[in-house]
Amino acid sequence: MSGDRHRGRRQLPFPGPAATAGAVRRRPLSRAGRRRLAGVAMTTPALAMITLFFLVPLVMMLWMSLHNWPLLGEHRFTGLKNYRDALHDTEFRTAVIFTVKYTLITTPVLFVLGLALALLVRRRHRGARFFQFLYFVPVVVGLASAAFLWLFMFQSDIGPAGDLADHLGLGSRTTNLFAGSASAMLVVIGMVTWKVVGLQMLLLLTGLQSIPTDVEEAARIDGASRLQTFRYVILPLLRPTLALVLVFSVAGSLLAFDQFYVMTGGGPSNSTITAVYEIYRTSFIKFQLGYGSALSALLMIVLVAVSAVQLLLLRSSDQ
């Protein structure tokens, strides 16, 4: 009876729902849709890497900083105790003071030398390009390799720097520069300057070459001297690049670790231990992972503050 009822129906001229859905699926994406899809495809790997290697470790660090977390055994929630202990930790305070002192010395040296080298090699001729290459070569050397190289050069009795000082009458080859806190820090600052100043020069050179030459020529036609042109024309236009270089230099100095770990080992008498070096000692020598995470979080807050200063400087330069 049911089969008779179906045979009595008329066939509709419209396609069924399945055919309509197939037509919709086959409809090509619009240009904006393809661009959105390509954007999602290109940013997904980067977002995955940031999540895996930055966000997840960051959350883990903050979670561990709220615990008493030994290397072996059960961890116990302690709230903000690690942060309160960090504020009264004399060893960490000494390391922070040394790091600030190192930053205050290193940053102006790198900044002034980088700007001077950028002004020297600013002209577009073959000799300038040779010196650009020459000053940039140490940048490609790894920081640990450069630290070992300078450690050998300034070793007493066997280092060539000691022989040179002995021949010039400036010192003795038996003098151990790493036996004193000030002399050890000066050798480390010399190594970092040799290693990093080429990168600072390159960044500042990029900013200098973005300044139109017409502006400088107009200032000279108006009677401005070279010093006045540099003070009132070049420096204001170079302000965003100067802010960027300054923040890179300060952040790099606040995170100093490799050079002191290789060249001084924190000595003599733990007088050259930086903030990151103290975090390393707390976490991987004393095995206090929770407390080391709290110290890392405090250092991260300082770096965020430095980045905020950078944004303020860039915003004011845009205005």
C-alpha positions as CSV (number, residue, x, y, z in Angstrom):
1,M,0.0,0.0,0.0
2,S,2.9,2.3,0.8
3,G,4.5,1.5,-2.5
4,D,1.3,2.6,-4.4
5,R,1.3,6.0,-2.6
6,H,4.9,6.7,-3.6
7,R,4.2,5.8,-7.2
8,G,1.4,8.4,-7.3
9,R,3.7,11.3,-6.4
10,R,5.1,13.8,-9.1
11,Q,8.9,14.3,-9.4
12,L,9.8,17.8,-8.3
13,P,12.0,19.8,-10.7
14,F,14.2,21.2,-7.8
15,P,17.4,19.6,-6.7
16,G,17.4,17.8,-3.3
17,P,19.2,19.0,-0.1
18,A,22.2,16.8,-0.8
19,A,22.7,18.3,-4.2
20,T,22.3,21.9,-2.8
21,A,25.0,21.1,-0.1
22,G,27.3,19.7,-2.7
23,A,27.0,22.9,-4.8
24,V,27.7,25.0,-1.7
25,R,30.8,22.9,-0.9
26,R,32.1,23.3,-4.5
27,R,31.7,27.1,-4.4
28,P,35.3,28.7,-4.6
29,L,36.5,30.8,-1.7
30,S,36.5,34.6,-2.3
31,R,39.8,36.4,-2.4
32,A,39.4,37.7,1.1
33,G,38.7,34.2,2.3
34,R,41.8,32.8,0.7
35,R,43.9,35.6,2.2
36,R,42.4,34.8,5.7
37,L,43.1,31.1,5.2
38,A,46.7,31.8,4.1
39,G,47.2,34.1,7.1
40,V,46.0,31.4,9.5
41,A,48.2,28.8,7.8
42,M,51.3,31.0,8.0
43,T,50.8,32.1,11.6
44,T,49.8,28.8,13.1
45,P,53.4,27.3,13.2
46,A,54.6,30.5,14.9
47,L,51.8,30.5,17.4
48,A,52.4,26.8,18.2
49,M,56.1,27.5,18.8
50,I,55.4,30.5,21.0
51,T,52.9,28.5,23.0
52,L,55.2,25.5,23.3
53,F,58.5,27.3,24.1
54,F,57.3,30.5,25.8
55,L,53.7,30.4,27.2
56,V,53.8,26.9,28.6
57,P,57.3,27.4,30.3
58,L,56.1,30.8,31.6
59,V,53.0,29.4,33.2
60,M,55.1,26.5,34.7
61,M,57.6,29.0,36.1
62,L,54.9,31.1,37.8
63,W,53.3,27.9,39.1
64,M,56.6,26.6,40.5
65,S,57.4,29.9,42.1
66,L,54.4,29.4,44.4
67,H,55.7,26.1,45.7
68,N,58.6,24.6,47.7
69,W,59.8,22.6,44.7
70,P,62.9,20.4,45.3
71,L,64.5,18.5,42.5
72,L,63.5,15.2,44.2
73,G,60.5,14.6,46.4
74,E,57.1,16.1,46.8
75,H,56.5,19.8,46.1
76,R,54.4,21.8,48.6
77,F,52.3,24.9,47.9
78,T,53.7,27.9,49.9
79,G,52.0,30.9,48.3
80,L,54.1,34.0,48.0
81,K,56.7,32.9,50.5
82,N,59.4,32.5,47.9
83,Y,58.8,36.2,46.8
84,R,59.0,37.4,50.4
85,D,62.2,35.5,50.9
86,A,63.7,36.9,47.7
87,L,63.2,40.5,49.0
88,H,65.4,39.6,52.1
89,D,68.0,37.5,50.3
90,T,71.3,39.2,50.7
91,E,73.1,37.0,48.1
92,F,70.4,37.8,45.4
93,R,70.6,41.5,46.4
94,T,74.4,41.5,46.0
95,A,74.0,39.8,42.6
96,V,71.4,42.4,41.5
97,I,73.7,45.3,42.6
98,F,76.6,43.9,40.7
99,T,74.3,43.4,37.6
100,V,73.1,47.0,37.8
101,K,76.7,48.2,38.1
102,Y,77.8,46.1,35.1
103,T,74.8,47.4,33.1
104,L,75.6,51.1,34.0
105,I,79.2,50.6,32.7
106,T,78.6,48.4,29.7
107,T,75.6,50.3,28.2
108,P,77.3,53.7,27.7
109,V,80.4,52.1,26.4
110,L,78.5,50.0,23.8
111,F,76.3,53.0,22.9
112,V,79.0,55.5,22.3
113,L,81.4,53.2,20.5
114,G,78.6,51.8,18.3
115,L,77.4,55.3,17.3
116,A,81.0,56.4,16.6
117,L,81.7,53.4,14.4
118,A,78.4,53.9,12.6
119,L,79.3,57.6,11.9
120,L,82.7,56.5,10.6
121,V,81.4,53.9,8.2
122,R,78.4,55.8,7.1
123,R,79.7,56.9,3.8
124,R,79.0,54.7,0.8
125,H,82.4,53.7,-0.5
126,R,84.5,50.6,-0.7
127,G,86.6,51.4,2.3
128,A,83.6,52.0,4.5
129,R,82.1,48.6,3.5
130,F,85.4,46.9,4.4
131,F,85.4,48.4,7.9
132,Q,81.7,47.5,8.2
133,F,82.6,43.9,7.6
134,L,85.7,44.1,9.9
135,Y,83.7,45.6,12.8
136,F,80.8,43.1,12.3
137,V,83.0,39.9,12.2
138,P,83.1,39.4,16.0
139,V,79.2,39.3,16.1
140,V,79.2,36.0,14.3
141,V,81.4,34.4,17.0
142,G,79.4,32.7,19.7
143,L,79.4,34.4,23.1
144,A,80.8,31.3,24.9
145,S,83.5,30.9,22.2
146,A,84.5,34.6,22.5
147,A,84.6,34.3,26.3
148,F,87.0,31.3,26.1
149,L,89.1,33.2,23.6
150,W,89.5,36.2,25.9
151,L,90.0,33.9,28.9
152,F,93.0,32.4,27.1
153,M,94.3,35.8,25.9
154,F,94.3,37.3,29.5
155,Q,95.6,34.2,31.3
156,S,98.6,35.0,33.4
157,D,102.0,33.5,32.2
158,I,100.5,32.0,28.9
159,G,98.2,34.7,27.6
160,P,99.4,36.9,24.7
161,A,97.8,40.0,26.3
162,G,100.2,39.6,29.3
163,D,103.2,39.2,27.0
164,L,102.2,42.4,25.2
165,A,101.7,44.3,28.4
166,D,105.1,43.1,29.6
167,H,106.8,44.3,26.4
168,L,105.1,47.7,26.5
169,G,106.0,48.1,30.2
170,L,102.3,48.3,31.2
171,G,102.3,45.3,33.4
172,S,103.7,41.9,34.1
173,R,102.8,38.6,32.3
174,T,102.4,37.0,35.7
175,T,99.6,39.4,36.8
176,N,96.3,37.5,37.1
177,L,93.6,39.9,36.1
178,F,90.9,37.5,37.2
179,A,92.1,37.6,40.8
180,G,90.5,41.0,41.3
181,S,86.8,41.8,41.1
182,A,87.3,45.2,39.2
183,S,90.0,43.9,36.8
184,A,88.0,40.8,36.0
185,M,84.9,42.8,35.3
186,L,86.9,45.1,33.0
187,V,88.2,42.2,31.0
188,V,84.6,40.8,30.7
189,I,83.4,44.3,29.6
190,G,86.2,44.4,27.0
191,M,85.2,41.0,25.6
192,V,81.5,42.0,25.5
193,T,82.3,45.3,23.8
194,W,84.5,43.5,21.1
195,K,81.7,41.0,20.6
196,V,78.6,43.2,20.5
197,V,79.6,46.6,19.3
198,G,79.5,45.5,15.7
199,L,75.8,44.7,16.0
200,Q,75.1,48.1,17.7
201,M,77.0,49.8,14.9
202,L,74.9,48.0,12.3
203,L,71.6,49.0,13.9
204,L,72.6,52.6,14.3
205,L,74.0,52.6,10.7
206,T,70.5,51.5,9.5
207,G,69.0,54.4,11.3
208,L,71.5,56.9,10.0
209,Q,71.1,55.8,6.4
210,S,67.3,56.2,6.7
211,I,67.8,60.0,7.3
212,P,67.4,61.9,4.0
213,T,70.6,63.7,3.0
214,D,68.5,66.7,1.9
215,V,67.7,67.5,5.5
216,E,71.4,67.7,6.4
217,E,72.3,69.7,3.3
218,A,69.5,72.2,4.1
219,A,70.9,72.6,7.7
220,R,74.4,73.3,6.4
221,I,73.1,75.8,3.8
222,D,71.4,77.6,6.7
223,G,74.8,77.9,8.4
224,A,74.8,75.0,10.9
225,S,78.1,73.5,11.7
226,R,78.7,69.7,11.7
227,L,78.3,69.5,15.5
228,Q,75.0,71.5,15.3
229,T,73.7,69.4,12.5
230,F,74.5,66.3,14.5
231,R,72.9,67.7,17.7
232,Y,69.8,69.3,16.3
233,V,69.1,67.3,13.1
234,I,70.6,63.8,13.2
235,L,70.0,62.9,16.9
236,P,66.3,63.8,16.9
237,L,65.7,61.9,13.7
238,L,67.7,58.9,15.1
239,R,65.6,58.7,18.3
240,P,63.6,55.5,17.5
241,T,66.8,53.6,16.6
242,L,68.6,55.0,19.7
243,A,65.7,53.8,21.9
244,L,65.8,50.3,20.3
245,V,69.6,50.0,20.7
246,L,69.4,51.3,24.3
247,V,66.8,48.7,25.3
248,F,68.6,45.9,23.5
249,S,71.8,46.8,25.4
250,V,70.2,47.2,28.8
251,A,68.2,43.9,28.4
252,G,71.3,42.0,27.3
253,S,73.3,43.4,30.3
254,L,70.6,42.5,32.8
255,L,70.6,39.0,31.4
256,A,74.4,38.5,31.5
257,F,75.4,35.0,32.4
258,D,77.6,33.2,29.9
259,Q,80.5,35.6,30.0
260,F,80.8,35.5,33.8
261,Y,80.2,31.8,34.0
262,V,83.0,31.1,31.5
263,M,85.6,33.8,32.4
264,T,85.3,34.3,36.1
265,G,83.1,31.5,37.4
266,G,81.5,34.1,39.7
267,G,84.9,34.8,41.4
268,P,86.8,36.0,43.1
269,S,84.9,35.3,46.3
270,N,81.5,35.4,44.4
271,S,82.0,39.0,43.6
272,T,81.1,38.8,39.9
273,I,77.9,36.8,40.2
274,T,75.0,38.4,38.2
275,A,71.3,38.0,38.8
276,V,70.9,35.2,36.2
277,Y,74.0,33.5,37.6
278,E,72.4,33.6,41.1
279,I,69.2,32.1,39.6
280,Y,71.3,29.3,38.0
281,R,73.1,28.6,41.3
282,T,69.8,28.5,43.2
283,S,68.0,26.3,40.7
284,F,70.7,23.9,39.6
285,I,73.3,23.8,42.3
286,K,71.1,24.3,45.4
287,F,68.2,22.5,43.6
288,Q,65.6,25.0,45.0
289,L,63.6,25.1,41.8
290,G,60.6,26.9,43.3
291,Y,62.7,29.7,44.8
292,G,64.7,30.0,41.6
293,S,61.5,30.4,39.7
294,A,60.4,33.2,42.0
295,L,63.8,35.0,41.3
296,S,63.2,34.5,37.6
297,A,59.7,36.0,37.8
298,L,61.1,39.1,39.6
299,L,63.8,39.5,36.9
300,M,61.1,39.1,34.2
301,I,59.2,42.0,35.8
302,V,62.2,44.2,35.5
303,L,62.6,43.3,31.9
304,V,59.0,44.1,31.2
305,A,59.5,47.5,32.8
306,V,62.4,48.1,30.5
307,S,60.3,47.2,27.5
308,A,57.6,49.6,28.7
309,V,60.2,52.3,28.8
310,Q,61.1,51.5,25.2
311,L,57.4,51.8,24.1
312,L,57.2,55.1,25.9
313,L,60.3,56.4,24.2
314,L,59.1,55.3,20.8
315,R,55.6,56.8,21.3
316,S,57.1,60.1,22.3
317,S,59.4,60.1,19.3
318,D,56.4,59.5,17.0
319,Q,54.6,62.4,18.5
